[in-house]
Amino acid sequence: MTMQDKAKELLDKAKPVLDQAQEKVKPYLTQAQEKAGPYLDKASEKAAPYVAKVKEKAGPYAEQAREKAGPLVEKAAQKVDHATGHKYSDKIGTVKGKVGDALKQSGTPGSPTATPTATAEPTTPAPPSPTPTAATGSTDATAATKSDTTKPDAPGPKPGTGTTPSV
C-alpha cells in the first residue's frame, strides 16, 4: 500500500468524524455570529481611520518590498525549476507570472488591495441544526453531559479518559 493510498484511507475515515463534529458545532457558531455581529460593525467603524493612516504610512515600505520581491521571485522560480529537473517548468512559469502580476497590481489605485473597507459584512450563517442536548431546556447539566458522553457514536475522546480516538 503506497503512502498516497494510506493518506486517502485516513482521509476517508476522518471525513465522517469531521462531518459529525461540524454538525454539532453549527448551532454554537450561529449563536456566536449573531452575538458578535454588532461588535464587529462597531470595531470596523472605529478602526477605519487607523487602517487608513497605516496604509498611508506603510505605502512607501510596501513599494520598496514590491521592488525587492520581483527579482527574488525570479531567483526562487529558477532554483525550484532547477531542483525539479525542469519537470514542472510550465507550472512554475505560470505561478511566477501570477506572482509578478500581483506584485505589479498591489497598491495601485483601483486594485483590490488599494481600497480600504470601512466595515466588514458578517457572513450569512447556515441554518442551524437541531439544538444540542444541553440547550433543550433541561436544567440538569450533569444529565446532558452524561448523555453526551455515553453515546456510542460520539467521536473524540471521552472526558476524563485522557485518550484520543484512533482514526
Secondary structure, DSSP 8 states (H G I E B T S, - for coil): --HHHHHHHHHHHHHHHHHHHHHHHHHHHHHHHHHHHHHHHHHHHHHHHHHHHHHHHHHHHHHHHHHHHHHHHHHHHHHHHHHTTTTTHHHHHHHHHHHHHHHHHTTSTTSTTTS--SS----------S--GGGSS---HHHHHHHHHS-TT--S--TTT------
